[in-house]
Amino acid sequence: MATKAPSKITRSSTAKTDARTKPQPAVTQPKAAAAPAKTKAKAVAKPVAKTASALPAKKAQRAQPVARPAVAAKPAGKPASKPVAARPLAKAASAKPKRAAPAKAAKRPKELSPHGLIKGKHIVCFWKQNDLGLFGRRPDRWIALWEQDPKVEKVLVFETPLSQRALEEWLKRAVTLDATSGSEYRLLLDQAVAKLQGDCDTGKTTYKTYLTPADKPADNQDYLRWVLQQVKEQGIVAPTVVLWPACYANAALVKAMKPKQIITDLVDDQRLFPANAQLVPTITAQYQMWLGLSDVVLSNSLGLIEAFSQEFAHRGIAYLPNEALSPAPAQAKSAASQAGKTGKAAKKRMVVGFVGNMRERMDSEALLKAMAENSDKDFWFVGQTHGSAYFAKAKTLTNCKFWGTMRQEAASRVIAQFDVVIDPALHDPLAARMSPHEAQGKDTPLVALGALRGL
């Protein structure tokens, strides 16, 4: 669900949980190998700081030089105006005063439809974590649509490389933490093994994860050669490349695939996660690189679009909300039918629900106060709890139930029993650059904590 374990670069919901789930050691970018001779960029399989030289000539003017500090980026939407003193005085005096309007409101970004966005019949995508197929992440929604699209013939999915150290850490937490907190790592291990064995593959979609050799980190040229070999073995030609920064990919690697188009999908600002504090320059360089190289840049967060449009002087970031990536009606009906098996009719008390990562950004005091004031209601939580200060305080309360981390199908059955949902997250800069919390389940209202007593 949308978690950040000890990993340096990761991050976004069982239907909406913020799980950044991979406890990996910090790694640097691999050096470009197996890339076209023309490309001099160093391969960045983790966010890349030195790939500006790999920008295609036709897009060189669109991309900002990586070395340029983000603060130097000229804010978008600020037309240069002549100073009043430059006008003839007489004309200036007689001219009608312009209506004093507040600063021009930012123009709402163009809203895209996912249908028809992909060019060609092959897709290669790079996700920034190791949790696909579990929590209904943004790529999971995309993949579900591609599975239904008759024009798409093959989808090749690369997740972040996995090290032996990361797998050992997952195993340790799975067996030593309490059942609720350990559920996250048990699921990650199960899913990782299933993908490595090909159990998650379909006739159209193939998942690939690079296992880092014990004697070297993931920043090696073998990874780049391995990726290109997987593309070749799948018979993929001129693919649409879809990326979620900060991911293990770079300009040299992507150019070597001779892509038909490049799409960058932004779901959060990775620089604002505390675990990534030392990687801010590197991640910034990767954002700058992909915003310059991509044919299409989009996001599910209006706040992130506004911030990145100004910082990177990019006016073309489109809006694609999560709701637009909905499953086919037949699948939605099937999910609702399964949810009914949990016995919603047997419920007598109102259920107040939340789905998300409880490790950080939780307004614990406000939530605990609301629970004390609403002892006649049950509060159900689905999501990651390891390291959560709120979980430590609330787990013994009688009107509180923690379901732990769950697969999307199981979580959907719990979510179907919510009467209302809440958003107890602190509204900090990180939250402002993420997709807002959505009501879970059809017709389930989102209610403020202070309004619960009136229900």
MIDREN-571215 format. One record per residue (C-alpha): residue in one letter; x negated, z, y negated. Coordinates in pm, whole numbers, plus 50000, padded with zeros to 5 digits. Layout:
rest  px  pz  py
A  X  Z  Y
...
% end
This chain:
rest  px  pz  py
M  50000  50000  50000
A  49868  49941  49641
T  49440  50247  49702
K  49086  50302  49607
A  48870  50469  49867
P  48496  50502  49817
S  48469  50125  49768
K  48313  49983  49455
I  48531  49677  49413
T  48884  49675  49538
R  49250  49727  49435
S  49760  49678  49417
S  50270  49804  49748
T  50429  49847  50070
A  50648  49686  49875
K  50459  49804  49572
T  50188  50052  49647
D  49864  50055  49457
A  49621  50085  49748
R  49261  50002  49699
T  49166  50067  50056
K  48812  49984  50148
P  48547  50256  50148
Q  48257  50012  50125
P  47911  50072  49981
A  47826  49907  49655
V  47692  49557  49700
T  47541  49298  49478
Q  47618  48930  49471
P  47476  48698  49735
K  47246  48429  49611
A  47380  48081  49623
A  47308  47907  49946
A  47458  47611  50117
A  47581  47506  49776
P  47541  47159  49623
A  47195  47088  49490
K  47337  47042  49143
T  47470  47395  49132
K  47218  47647  49013
A  47450  47942  48993
K  47362  48238  49203
A  47618  48306  49465
V  47835  48598  49387
A  48023  48718  49672
K  48102  49032  49478
P  48176  48983  49112
V  47920  48747  48968
A  47723  48795  48658
K  47500  48486  48674
T  47721  48196  48754
A  47783  48053  48412
S  47543  47770  48480
A  47763  47656  48765
L  48050  47562  48538
P  48167  47203  48586
A  48072  46976  48301
K  48430  46878  48230
K  48525  47243  48178
A  48212  47375  48018
Q  48378  47394  47679
R  48669  47596  47814
A  48457  47872  47961
Q  48288  48138  47751
P  47916  48193  47822
V  47878  48486  48056
A  47615  48641  47837
R  47853  48667  47546
P  47983  49023  47511
A  48356  49059  47563
V  48392  49224  47224
A  48263  48911  47061
A  48548  48704  47194
K  48761  48580  46909
P  49117  48708  46949
A  49361  48435  47037
G  49642  48353  46804
K  49463  48425  46474
P  49458  48106  46271
A  49202  48098  45997
S  49371  48104  45658
K  49224  48013  45323
P  49170  48303  45085
V  49420  48316  44798
A  49139  48281  44548
A  49078  47929  44675
R  49414  47810  44540
P  49459  47689  44179
L  49573  47992  43979
A  49873  47822  43821
K  49997  47696  44150
A  49947  48035  44306
A  50148  48204  44031
S  50440  47962  44051
A  50450  47945  44424
K  50735  48122  44596
P  50618  48439  44756
K  50616  48408  45131
R  50845  48635  45322
A  50652  48943  45421
A  50691  48924  45794
P  50530  49165  46031
A  50232  49038  46222
K  50341  48750  46434
A  50468  48874  46764
A  50268  48749  47057
K  50432  48445  47204
R  50574  48515  47546
P  50358  48336  47802
K  50495  48046  47997
E  50672  48158  48314
L  50576  47955  48617
S  50755  47882  48940
P  50551  47910  49258
H  50722  47603  49398
G  50526  47285  49345
L  50229  47476  49200
I  50001  47404  49495
K  49839  47061  49512
G  49743  46911  49843
K  49809  47028  50198
H  49524  47278  50247
I  49470  47621  50086
V  49168  47852  50088
C  49211  48193  49926
F  48988  48494  49857
W  49143  48843  49840
K  48954  49142  49699
Q  49043  49399  49967
N  49096  49434  50343
D  49465  49522  50360
L  49659  49196  50388
G  49953  49199  50627
L  50016  49570  50575
F  50174  49649  50243
G  50330  49334  50103
R  50049  49267  49859
R  50066  48981  49613
P  49879  48743  49851
D  50116  48843  50132
R  50404  48713  49919
W  50218  48389  49852
I  50133  48342  50219
A  50498  48395  50318
L  50597  48112  50082
W  50321  47883  50208
E  50435  47947  50565
Q  50777  47811  50464
D  50644  47515  50265
P  50641  47198  50481
K  50387  47035  50247
V  50128  47304  50324
E  49956  47243  50659
K  49671  47497  50668
V  49596  47827  50495
L  49256  47995  50535
V  49237  48354  50407
F  48910  48537  50337
E  48912  48911  50273
T  48620  49120  50149
P  48327  49141  50394
L  48332  49455  50609
S  48027  49666  50677
Q  47964  49895  50971
R  47950  50183  50726
A  48301  50105  50596
L  48448  50088  50945
E  48283  50416  51041
E  48423  50581  50727
W  48773  50456  50805
L  48746  50592  51158
K  48619  50928  51036
R  48909  50966  50793
A  49163  50844  51046
V  49075  51122  51289
T  48983  51409  51053
L  49245  51393  50777
D  49596  51530  50811
A  49844  51290  50971
T  49995  51182  50637
S  49665  51104  50464
G  49499  50964  50774
S  49781  50712  50828
E  49626  50480  50569
Y  49297  50451  50754
R  49455  50420  51098
L  49652  50120  50972
L  49346  49962  50810
L  49148  49993  51133
D  49433  49854  51343
Q  49479  49559  51108
A  49106  49485  51084
V  49075  49468  51463
A  49389  49253  51490
K  49251  49002  51239
L  48911  48986  51405
Q  49081  48911  51737
G  49305  48647  51581
D  49625  48842  51647
C  49742  48797  51287
D  49694  48419  51285
T  49986  48178  51295
G  50006  47806  51354
K  49940  47758  50984
T  49753  48066  50853
T  49412  48192  50972
Y  49252  48522  50857
K  48874  48556  50843
T  48661  48862  50769
Y  48283  48854  50753
L  48113  49142  50936
T  47800  49235  50746
P  47494  49260  50973
A  47359  49612  51014
D  47017  49514  50884
K  47132  49355  50559
P  47403  49403  50295
A  47682  49154  50225
D  47483  48997  49941
N  47305  48749  50165
Q  47312  48371  50189
D  47444  48389  50543
Y  47785  48483  50406
L  47807  48167  50199
R  47706  47947  50490
W  47954  48131  50712
V  48244  48069  50471
L  48168  47697  50448
Q  48140  47680  50827
Q  48489  47836  50865
V  48630  47582  50621
K  48471  47299  50819
E  48591  47430  51156
Q  48949  47450  51027
G  48933  47085  50924
I  49013  47177  50564
V  48950  46904  50307
A  48995  46912  49927
P  49178  47246  49931
T  49357  47435  49658
V  49143  47748  49612
V  49333  48062  49513
L  49136  48371  49401
W  49210  48731  49311
P  48911  48867  49115
A  48698  49059  49164
C  48642  48888  49498
Y  48359  48765  49717
A  48336  48408  49591
N  48143  48223  49325
A  48132  47891  49147
A  47868  47740  49376
L  48066  47828  49688
V  48397  47700  49555
K  48246  47377  49420
A  48093  47312  49763
M  48447  47289  49903
K  48528  47004  49660
P  48861  47167  49571
K  49162  46974  49450
Q  49241  47264  49213
I  49143  47627  49146
I  49403  47895  49077
T  49316  48247  48958
D  49583  48514  49002
L  49524  48836  48803
V  49699  49149  48930
D  49510  49425  48747
D  49198  49495  48543
Q  48940  49607  48798
R  48711  49739  48524
L  48949  50025  48448
F  48928  50187  48791
P  48692  50489  48774
A  48507  50382  49091
N  48403  50056  48920
A  48254  50214  48608
Q  47900  50093  48689
L  48021  49739  48763
V  48202  49663  48437
P  47951  49399  48311
T  47950  49226  48650
I  48329  49222  48680
T  48365  49103  48321
A  48133  48812  48400
Q  48345  48718  48698
Y  48666  48726  48496
Q  48503  48509  48233
M  48376  48265  48493
W  48707  48216  48676
L  48915  48195  48360
G  48686  47914  48251
L  48673  47730  48583
S  49035  47751  48693
D  49294  47480  48651
V  49569  47744  48653
V  49543  48111  48554
L  49842  48337  48605
S  49938  48703  48632
N  50227  48931  48721
S  50156  49160  48424
L  50252  49074  48066
G  50023  49349  47937
L  49725  49205  48120
I  49806  48854  47996
E  49807  48973  47635
A  49481  49168  47674
F  49290  48895  47860
S  49418  48620  47630
Q  49252  48798  47340
E  48937  48923  47510
F  48850  48593  47678
A  49006  48364  47414
H  49224  48206  47681
R  49570  48095  47568
G  49679  47944  47895
I  49747  48247  48118
A  50093  48199  48265
Y  50339  48461  48387
L  50450  48470  48750
P  50639  48793  48831
N  50640  48930  49183
E  51014  48866  49208
A  50947  48492  49192
L  50752  48522  49517
S  51058  48624  49715
P  51108  48564  50085
A  51361  48312  50205
P  51722  48440  50216
A  51718  48447  50596
Q  51422  48685  50598
A  51581  48911  50338
K  51895  48946  50549
S  51689  49029  50855
A  51503  49304  50668
A  51829  49456  50543
S  51966  49458  50898
Q  51660  49647  51025
A  51683  49896  50742
G  52033  49991  50847
K  51902  50127  51177
T  51764  50434  51003
G  52111  50569  50945
K  52169  50571  50572
A  52530  50679  50626
A  52415  51012  50767
K  52256  51107  50436
K  52430  51378  50231
R  52181  51463  49959
M  52065  51215  49697
V  51730  51060  49783
V  51489  51001  49494
G  51213  50764  49604
F  50868  50647  49505
V  50638  50389  49667
G  50278  50383  49553
N  49929  50528  49555
M  49938  50900  49484
R  49564  50947  49449
E  49554  50884  49078
R  49759  50817  48767
M  50037  51052  48882
D  50195  51274  48616
S  50189  51568  48855
E  50317  51835  48619
A  50615  51632  48501
L  50702  51538  48859
L  50675  51896  48990
K  50897  52014  48704
A  51157  51748  48784
M  51158  51848  49150
A  51210  52214  49061
E  51500  52124  48830
N  51661  51904  49097
S  51653  52123  49406
D  51978  51960  49518
K  51799  51627  49568
D  51538  51509  49818
F  51221  51340  49694
W  51068  51086  49934
F  50721  50939  49884
V  50570  50639  50062
G  50204  50564  50005
Q  49844  50685  50007
T  49788  51060  49970
H  49422  51115  50057
G  49253  51286  49764
S  49581  51328  49575
A  49606  51641  49362
Y  49983  51595  49351
F  50010  51577  49731
A  49810  51901  49762
K  50056  52080  49533
A  50384  51932  49657
K  50344  51888  50033
T  50495  52229  50114
L  50802  52196  49891
T  51128  52197  50086
N  51290  51907  49898
C  50984  51681  49929
K  50895  51443  50214
F  50575  51240  50238
W  50600  50945  50475
G  50236  50845  50439
T  50107  50489  50443
M  50335  50254  50637
R  50347  49890  50734
Q  50575  49684  50514
E  50852  49655  50773
A  50864  50030  50838
A  50844  50111  50468
S  51136  49876  50400
R  51355  50081  50632
V  51270  50399  50441
I  51311  50232  50103
A  51659  50117  50201
Q  51765  50482  50197
F  51660  50546  49836
D  51951  50615  49601
V  51728  50590  49294
V  51358  50530  49236
I  51122  50692  48988
D  50798  50590  48820
P  50594  50910  48775
A  50270  50732  48685
L  50079  50819  48371
H  50111  50535  48123
D  49743  50475  48056
P  49552  50153  47975
L  49517  50072  48344
A  49894  50093  48401
A  49949  49873  48095
R  49753  49594  48265
M  49943  49605  48590
S  50281  49480  48702
P  50540  49744  48609
H  50699  49957  48878
E  51003  49782  49017
A  51312  49936  49176
Q  51259  49931  49551
G  51544  49783  49747
K  51834  49576  49626
D  52053  49740  49359
T  51841  50058  49356
P  51819  50182  48995
L  51499  50301  48831
V  51561  50641  48670
A  51348  50842  48429
L  51246  51189  48550
G  51432  51357  48266
A  51756  51181  48357
L  51772  51303  48717
R  51963  51623  48633
G  52261  51420  48518
L  52301  51245  48853
% end
